[in-house]
Amino acid sequence: MTRQNTVPRMAPAPAEQVRALLGMPAAVQSDPDGPLSHMVGQPVINILGVLGNHPALLSGVNPMLSALGQGKLTLRDRELMVLRVGYVLQSHYEWAHHVAIGSKAGLTEEEIARVPAGPDAPGWSEHDAALLRAVDELRGPEARLSDRTWQQLSSAYDAQQMLEVLAIVGAYSMLAYILKSCDVAIDDWLTDPADLPRPQGE
């Protein structure tokens, strides 16, 4: 994925303001081997900075994202869905960050590279295919899980996990709208992954 050269439509709020809203210390400590290790020692990420222009919105959105990040689903399952959202909505920023997180969550390079091919690509387990299909169905014209996908996922997930599936697709779609419409730049310190293919027909 090539780094965007577009001038952002909205600059991030000052880092000190954002840190205060999030209750973050000046130097954020994180597990150097954890899924967010690529952000250890880095500045406030640009998406949080842009959301910081609306303090009440940031203060509402961040707890939801934290709850989903520490929720009932495995990190691998969550990241597989987030990557599919990032691909379907062509969000360069979302894709770049979640390639880094997904690789820490147990997704292989080959699996990440297969996400754009979708749920029907050879190589996915039935469960992984159902997660990818869930994104496509919720992003589709009916915005609803099919009976097939609901049955596949609910055979492995409880009610809280099923709700998280729906919330993850919605939350990261919302972030993609903000990222793309505000032309939020990929953080300078983040290494871009390979080019993200565009959906067929575009």
C-alpha positions in Angstrom: 0.0 0.0 0.0 1.5 3.3 -1.0 1.6 6.1 1.5 -1.1 8.7 0.7 0.1 12.1 -0.5 -3.2 13.9 0.0 -3.1 16.9 2.3 -5.3 16.0 5.3 -8.7 17.8 5.3 -8.5 18.0 9.1 -5.3 18.2 11.2 -5.0 16.2 14.4 -5.6 18.1 17.7 -2.6 18.8 19.8 -1.2 15.6 21.3 -1.3 17.0 24.9 -5.0 17.7 24.5 -5.7 14.2 23.2 -3.6 12.5 25.9 -5.6 14.4 28.5 -8.9 13.3 27.0 -7.7 9.7 27.0 -6.1 9.8 30.4 -2.8 8.8 28.8 0.6 9.6 30.4 3.2 11.5 28.4 5.0 8.2 27.7 2.6 5.4 27.0 3.9 2.0 28.2 2.7 -1.1 26.4 3.8 -4.7 26.1 6.7 -4.7 23.7 5.6 -8.2 22.5 1.9 -7.5 22.5 -0.5 -6.8 19.6 0.0 -3.0 19.9 3.8 -3.2 20.1 4.2 -1.3 16.8 2.8 1.8 18.7 5.1 1.5 21.8 7.0 4.8 22.2 5.3 6.5 19.3 3.3 9.7 19.2 -0.5 9.8 19.5 -1.8 8.1 16.4 -3.4 10.3 13.8 -6.9 8.9 14.0 -7.1 9.6 17.7 -5.7 13.1 17.0 -8.3 13.8 14.4 -11.1 12.5 16.7 -9.6 14.8 19.4 -11.0 17.8 17.5 -14.4 16.6 19.0 -13.5 15.8 22.6 -16.9 14.4 23.5 -16.9 12.1 20.4 -13.4 10.9 21.2 -14.3 10.3 24.9 -17.3 8.2 23.7 -15.6 6.3 20.9 -12.4 5.3 22.7 -14.0 3.2 25.4 -16.0 1.3 22.8 -12.9 0.5 20.8 -11.1 -0.5 24.0 -14.0 -2.8 25.0 -13.9 -4.5 21.6 -10.1 -4.8 21.7 -10.4 -6.5 25.1 -13.6 -8.3 24.4 -14.9 -11.9 24.2 -13.5 -12.7 20.7 -10.0 -13.8 20.1 -7.7 -11.1 18.8 -7.2 -13.2 15.7 -10.9 -13.4 14.9 -11.3 -9.7 15.5 -8.4 -8.7 13.3 -9.5 -10.9 10.5 -12.8 -9.0 10.4 -11.1 -5.5 10.8 -8.8 -6.3 7.9 -11.7 -7.2 5.7 -13.5 -4.0 6.6 -10.3 -2.1 5.8 -10.1 -3.8 2.4 -13.8 -3.5 1.5 -13.8 0.2 2.3 -10.3 0.7 0.9 -9.1 2.4 4.1 -5.3 2.6 3.7 -4.8 3.7 7.3 -7.0 1.0 8.8 -5.3 -1.7 6.7 -1.8 -0.5 7.5 -2.3 -0.5 11.3 -4.2 -3.8 11.4 -1.7 -5.7 9.3 0.7 -4.9 12.1 -1.8 -5.9 14.8 -3.0 -8.9 12.9 0.5 -10.3 12.5 0.9 -10.2 16.3 -2.6 -11.8 16.7 -1.6 -14.9 14.9 -2.5 -14.2 11.3 0.2 -15.3 8.8 1.4 -13.2 6.0 -0.3 -15.6 3.6 -3.6 -15.2 5.4 -3.4 -11.4 5.4 -2.6 -11.4 1.7 -5.7 -13.6 1.1 -8.1 -11.3 2.9 -8.9 -9.3 -0.3 -9.9 -12.5 -2.0 -12.7 -12.9 0.4 -14.6 -15.7 2.1 -14.8 -18.0 -0.9 -11.0 -18.1 -1.5 -9.4 -21.5 -1.0 -7.6 -22.1 2.2 -9.9 -20.6 4.8 -11.4 -22.7 7.5 -15.2 -22.7 7.7 -15.0 -20.4 10.7 -12.6 -17.9 9.1 -14.8 -17.8 6.0 -17.9 -17.1 8.1 -16.1 -14.1 9.7 -15.1 -12.7 6.4 -18.6 -13.3 5.0 -20.1 -11.6 8.0 -18.3 -8.4 7.0 -19.4 -8.6 3.4 -23.1 -9.3 4.4 -23.2 -6.4 6.9 -21.6 -4.1 4.4 -24.0 -5.3 1.7 -27.4 -3.9 0.7 -29.3 -5.9 3.4 -26.9 -5.0 6.2 -27.8 -8.3 7.9 -26.2 -11.6 8.6 -27.6 -14.4 6.5 -29.1 -17.4 8.3 -26.1 -19.5 7.1 -23.6 -17.1 8.6 -25.5 -16.6 11.8 -25.7 -20.4 12.3 -22.1 -20.9 11.6 -20.9 -18.3 14.0 -23.4 -18.9 16.7 -22.4 -22.5 16.8 -19.0 -21.3 18.1 -19.9 -18.0 19.8 -22.2 -17.1 22.7 -24.6 -14.1 22.7 -21.9 -11.6 23.8 -19.5 -12.7 21.1 -22.2 -12.5 18.4 -22.9 -8.9 19.5 -19.2 -8.1 19.2 -19.1 -9.4 15.6 -21.8 -6.9 14.7 -20.2 -4.1 16.7 -16.7 -4.6 15.3 -17.9 -4.3 11.7 -19.9 -1.2 12.6 -17.2 0.5 14.6 -14.4 0.0 12.1 -16.7 1.0 9.2 -17.3 4.2 11.1 -13.6 4.8 11.6 -13.0 4.2 7.9 -15.6 6.9 7.0 -13.7 9.3 9.2 -10.2 8.2 8.0 -11.1 8.5 4.4 -13.3 11.6 4.4 -10.8 13.5 6.6 -7.9 12.2 4.5 -6.1 11.1 7.7 -2.5 10.5 6.8 -0.8 7.2 7.7 1.5 7.9 10.7 5.0 8.7 9.5 6.6 6.1 11.7 4.4 3.2 10.5 5.8 1.0 7.8 3.3 0.5 5.0 2.5 -3.0 4.0 2.3 -4.1 0.3 -0.1 -2.4 -2.0 -3.8 -3.1 -1.2 -5.6 -4.4 -4.3 -8.7 -2.6 -5.4 -12.0 -4.5 -5.6 -12.8 -6.0 -9.0 -14.7 -3.7 -11.3 -13.0 -0.5 -10.0 
